[in-house]
Amino acid sequence: MSDRVPTRFVNTLLRMVGDRGYDFSGILAAAGLDFDPLDEHAPGYRPEISAMQYTRVYQQVLHLLQDETFGFAGSELTAPGAFRMMCYCIISCRNLGQAIQRAAEFYRTFFDERSQLYANFSEQYARVGYRTVDRGDDPRNVVADAYGLSLWHRFFGWLCGRPIELKRVDFSGTAPARIEKYQELFGCPLYFSQASDLLYFDSACLAWPVVHTEHSLREFLRTAPYQLLIMDNDPGGRSLSVQVKAMMGHDFSAGFPGFETISRALNTSAPTLRRRLKREGTTFQQLKDEARCEAAKLWLDRAELSINEVALQMGFTDPSAFHRSFKKWTGQTPGQFRAQRRRRD
């Protein structure tokens, strides 16, 4: 899991703002970026920024433009709230295949061809992505397409609570100069100058159950796309542990999901779940502590919240108890952690 994002990923968002006549300097300042991401030769330029900084830019841009699509539809954003409404349409689906088909139907119903999600399932592979849309030879389009496909890939993994191993990714654009960055992003063979922009993965993944609920979806949308950017995307990871942590989420203000609740959601008995987690070298309590630690870090990255307010979001009525727990998890106090992150960013 990484909390760093290539700086170039914010370029499409900033250009959308600039093309509409807005000054994005305030957006950069609020995100804690003291350089121009559009200029690699600008003073202080950094090739990577934190996932939280990217999320702040994203949320401010979408608020300014009154749009909430994640930029999934190619390099263009579509209508306000489209991605949010699509999520609520698919969250009750039984499995990933059903969710993808419903998402594709949603975009076919409401948007033109360039904003539609294409899905084709065969016995061997599931192919999901965009149909060919001629947007010229601008190399920035390849970056935008890679970003969009990567977020769809991570979103599908988020729905199932485990990473999806890609077999191949096709791009309609030409190969970029720095192809190694794309290889790191997808971890599979890449093909350029193809007919469409597509993700290929094993059709067996389509039967994986959707493990999230409307409650965890609300939290996901509120902090989007932070969770997708930091999620463990290694298919070789501990799949059951990843699913359990995904179901725990990051919002504990209304309490923590119990072991029995998660066992029922995974259609397994509590003793069986306990044994399977033990085989993976962990326990429910360890996963709970990891989830709470990650959530605390997420909330502490929001500078507008005081540490006491973060404690309440974490479900602690006593701030001192939160301080003790956080130091146990990280070896630092919440204040020390926040100061260290600000220095790094």
C-alpha positions in Angstrom: 0.0 0.0 0.0 1.3 3.5 -0.9 0.1 6.9 0.0 2.0 8.6 -2.9 0.4 9.6 -6.2 2.2 10.8 -9.4 1.9 14.6 -9.6 0.8 14.4 -13.2 -2.4 12.8 -12.1 -3.7 16.2 -10.9 -2.9 17.8 -14.2 -6.2 16.8 -15.9 -8.2 18.2 -13.0 -6.3 21.5 -13.0 -6.6 21.9 -16.7 -10.4 21.5 -16.4 -10.4 24.4 -13.9 -8.1 26.5 -16.0 -10.0 25.9 -19.3 -13.2 27.2 -17.6 -11.5 30.4 -16.6 -10.9 29.7 -12.9 -7.7 30.4 -11.0 -6.6 27.2 -9.3 -3.8 28.8 -7.2 -6.2 28.7 -4.2 -6.9 25.0 -4.7 -3.2 24.3 -4.7 -2.6 26.3 -1.5 -5.5 24.6 0.3 -4.0 21.2 -0.7 -0.6 22.2 0.7 1.1 22.2 -2.7 3.6 25.0 -3.0 4.6 24.4 -6.6 2.9 24.4 -10.1 2.1 20.7 -10.9 1.7 21.7 -14.6 5.3 22.8 -14.9 7.9 20.1 -14.3 10.6 22.8 -14.3 8.8 25.0 -11.7 10.7 25.8 -8.5 10.1 23.1 -5.8 8.4 20.7 -8.3 8.0 17.2 -6.9 7.1 14.1 -9.1 4.9 12.7 -6.4 2.4 14.1 -3.9 0.5 12.5 -1.0 -2.8 10.7 -1.6 -4.4 13.1 0.8 -3.1 16.1 -1.2 -4.5 14.6 -4.4 -7.8 14.0 -2.7 -8.0 17.6 -1.5 -7.4 18.9 -5.0 -9.9 16.5 -6.4 -12.7 17.4 -3.9 -12.2 21.1 -4.4 -12.2 20.8 -8.2 -15.3 18.7 -8.2 -17.0 21.1 -5.7 -16.1 24.0 -7.9 -17.4 22.4 -11.0 -20.3 20.7 -9.2 -19.5 17.3 -10.5 -18.8 13.9 -8.8 -17.7 11.3 -11.3 -14.1 10.5 -10.2 -13.1 11.3 -13.8 -13.9 7.7 -14.6 -15.5 8.5 -18.0 -12.4 8.9 -20.1 -10.6 12.3 -19.6 -13.9 14.2 -19.3 -16.2 14.5 -16.3 -19.9 13.9 -17.0 -23.0 15.2 -15.1 -23.1 16.2 -11.4 -23.4 13.3 -9.0 -23.3 10.6 -11.8 -20.7 8.3 -10.1 -22.4 8.7 -6.7 -25.8 7.7 -8.1 -24.3 4.8 -10.0 -22.7 3.5 -6.8 -26.0 3.5 -5.0 -27.5 1.6 -8.0 -24.9 -1.2 -7.7 -24.1 -1.5 -4.0 -26.9 -4.0 -3.5 -25.7 -6.3 -6.3 -24.8 -9.9 -5.3 -21.5 -10.1 -7.1 -19.0 -8.2 -9.2 -20.3 -9.3 -12.6 -23.8 -8.1 -11.8 -22.3 -4.8 -10.4 -20.3 -4.1 -13.6 -23.3 -4.9 -15.9 -25.5 -2.6 -13.9 -22.9 0.2 -14.0 -22.6 -0.2 -17.7 -26.4 0.0 -18.1 -26.4 3.1 -15.9 -24.0 4.9 -18.2 -25.7 3.7 -21.4 -29.0 5.0 -20.1 -27.9 8.5 -19.1 -24.8 9.4 -21.1 -23.5 9.6 -24.7 -21.0 7.1 -26.1 -17.8 8.8 -24.9 -19.0 8.6 -21.3 -20.2 5.0 -21.4 -18.6 2.0 -19.6 -18.1 -1.0 -22.0 -18.3 -4.5 -20.6 -17.9 -7.8 -22.3 -17.6 -11.2 -20.5 -16.3 -14.4 -22.1 -15.7 -17.8 -20.5 -12.0 -16.9 -20.0 -11.8 -13.1 -19.6 -13.9 -10.1 -18.5 -13.1 -7.0 -20.6 -14.2 -3.6 -19.1 -13.3 -0.1 -20.2 -14.1 2.5 -22.8 -15.0 2.2 -26.5 -12.8 4.1 -29.0 -13.2 7.8 -28.8 -10.9 9.9 -31.0 -9.4 12.6 -28.8 -6.3 13.3 -30.9 -2.7 12.5 -30.4 -2.1 14.6 -27.3 0.0 12.4 -24.9 -1.9 13.8 -22.0 -4.9 11.7 -23.1 -2.9 8.5 -22.4 -2.3 9.7 -18.9 -6.0 10.5 -18.4 -7.0 7.1 -19.8 -4.5 5.3 -17.6 -5.8 7.2 -14.6 -9.4 6.4 -15.4 -8.8 2.7 -16.0 -6.7 2.4 -12.9 -9.4 3.8 -10.7 -12.0 1.5 -12.2 -9.7 -1.4 -11.5 -9.2 -0.3 -7.9 -13.0 0.4 -7.5 -13.9 -3.1 -8.6 -11.4 -4.5 -6.1 -12.9 -2.2 -3.4 -16.4 -3.5 -4.1 -15.2 -7.1 -3.4 -12.7 -6.2 -0.7 -9.8 -7.8 -2.5 -7.4 -6.9 -5.3 -8.1 -8.1 -8.8 -5.2 -9.5 -10.8 -5.1 -7.9 -14.3 -4.1 -10.1 -17.3 -3.8 -7.3 -19.8 -4.6 -3.6 -20.4 -5.3 -2.1 -23.8 -4.9 1.6 -24.7 -6.1 3.3 -27.8 -3.4 5.9 -27.5 0.3 5.5 -28.4 2.9 4.3 -26.0 4.2 7.0 -23.6 7.9 7.8 -23.2 7.9 6.6 -19.5 6.1 3.3 -19.9 7.6 1.9 -16.7 5.2 4.0 -14.6 2.3 2.4 -16.4 3.7 -1.0 -15.8 4.0 -0.3 -12.1 0.4 1.0 -12.1 -1.2 -2.1 -13.6 1.4 -4.9 -13.1 0.5 -6.7 -16.3 1.3 -6.6 -20.1 0.3 -3.3 -21.7 -0.8 -2.9 -25.4 -1.0 0.5 -27.1 -2.6 1.7 -30.3 -5.5 -0.7 -29.7 -9.2 -0.4 -30.7 -10.4 0.4 -27.2 -9.2 1.2 -23.7 -9.8 -2.0 -21.8 -9.0 -3.9 -18.6 -8.7 -7.7 -18.9 -9.1 -10.0 -15.9 -10.1 -13.6 -15.2 -13.9 -14.2 -15.5 -13.9 -16.2 -12.3 -13.6 -12.8 -10.5 -17.1 -11.9 -11.7 -18.6 -14.3 -9.1 -16.9 -12.6 -6.2 -19.5 -11.2 -3.8 -19.9 -7.4 -3.2 -19.0 -7.0 0.4 -19.9 -3.4 1.0 -23.1 -1.8 2.2 -24.7 1.7 1.9 -23.0 2.6 5.2 -19.5 1.9 4.0 -20.3 3.4 0.6 -21.3 6.7 2.2 -17.9 6.9 4.0 -16.2 5.9 0.7 -17.8 8.7 -1.2 -17.2 11.3 1.4 -13.4 10.7 1.3 -13.1 9.7 -2.4 -10.8 8.9 -4.0 -8.5 8.6 -1.0 -9.4 4.9 -0.2 -8.7 3.8 -3.8 -5.4 5.5 -3.9 -4.0 3.9 -0.7 -5.6 0.5 -1.0 -3.4 -2.6 -1.2 -3.6 -3.5 -4.8 -1.4 -6.6 -4.7 -3.5 -9.7 -5.8 -1.0 -11.9 -3.9 -2.1 -10.3 -0.6 -4.1 -12.1 2.1 -7.5 -12.1 0.4 -9.7 -12.8 3.5 -7.9 -10.4 5.7 -8.3 -7.7 3.0 -12.0 -8.4 2.8 -12.5 -8.1 6.5 -10.6 -4.8 6.7 -12.5 -3.5 3.7 -15.8 -4.2 5.6 -14.5 -2.5 8.7 -14.0 0.7 6.7 -12.7 3.9 8.3 -15.8 5.5 9.9 -16.1 4.4 13.5 -18.1 7.4 14.8 -21.2 5.2 15.1 -19.4 2.1 16.5 -17.3 -0.7 15.2 -18.8 -3.7 13.2 -18.7 -6.8 15.3 -17.1 -10.1 14.6 -20.5 -11.8 14.3 -21.7 -9.1 11.9 -18.8 -9.6 9.6 -19.0 -13.4 9.8 -22.6 -13.3 8.6 -21.8 -10.8 5.8 -19.1 -13.2 4.5 -21.5 -16.2 4.8 -19.3 -18.1 7.2 -19.5 -19.1 10.8 -17.5 -17.2 13.5 -15.2 -20.3 14.3 -14.5 -20.8 10.6 -13.6 -17.1 10.1 -11.4 -17.2 13.1 -9.5 -20.3 11.8 -9.1 -18.9 8.3 -7.7 -15.6 9.7 -5.3 -17.6 11.9 -4.0 -19.4 8.8 -3.3 -16.1 7.3 -1.3 -15.1 10.3 -3.6 -12.6 11.8 -6.6 -12.2 14.1 -9.8 -10.1 14.1 -8.3 -7.9 16.9 -5.1 -7.3 14.9 -7.1 -6.3 11.8 -9.3 -4.1 13.9 -6.3 -2.3 15.3 -4.9 -1.9 11.8 -8.2 -0.5 10.5 -8.5 2.0 13.4 -4.9 3.1 12.9 -5.4 3.7 9.2 -8.6 5.6 9.9 -7.0 7.7 12.5 -4.2 8.7 10.1 -6.9 9.5 7.5 -8.7 11.8 9.9 -5.5 13.4 11.2 -4.7 14.4 7.6 -7.7 16.6 7.6 -6.2 19.9 8.9 -9.6 21.5 9.6 -10.3 18.9 12.4 -8.8 19.3 15.8 -7.3 16.2 17.5 -10.3 16.1 19.9 -12.7 16.1 16.9 -10.7 13.3 15.3 -11.1 11.3 18.5 -14.9 11.7 18.3 -14.8 10.6 14.7 -12.9 7.5 15.8 -15.6 6.7 18.4 -13.6 7.8 21.5 -15.5 9.9 24.0 -12.3 10.4 26.0 -9.6 12.2 23.9 -6.9 10.9 26.3 -7.9 7.3 25.4 -7.5 8.1 21.8 -4.0 9.6 22.4 -3.0 6.4 24.3 -4.4 4.1 21.6 -2.7 6.0 18.8 0.6 6.0 20.5 0.3 2.3 21.0 -0.4 1.8 17.3 2.2 4.1 15.9 4.7 5.0 18.6 3.8 8.7 18.1 1.2 10.9 19.7 -1.5 12.3 17.2 0.1 15.7 17.4 3.6 14.3 16.5 2.1 12.3 13.6 0.3 15.4 12.2 3.4 17.6 12.5 5.6 15.0 10.8 3.1 14.7 7.9 2.9 18.4 7.4 6.7 18.7 7.3 6.9 15.9 4.7 4.1 17.4 2.5 
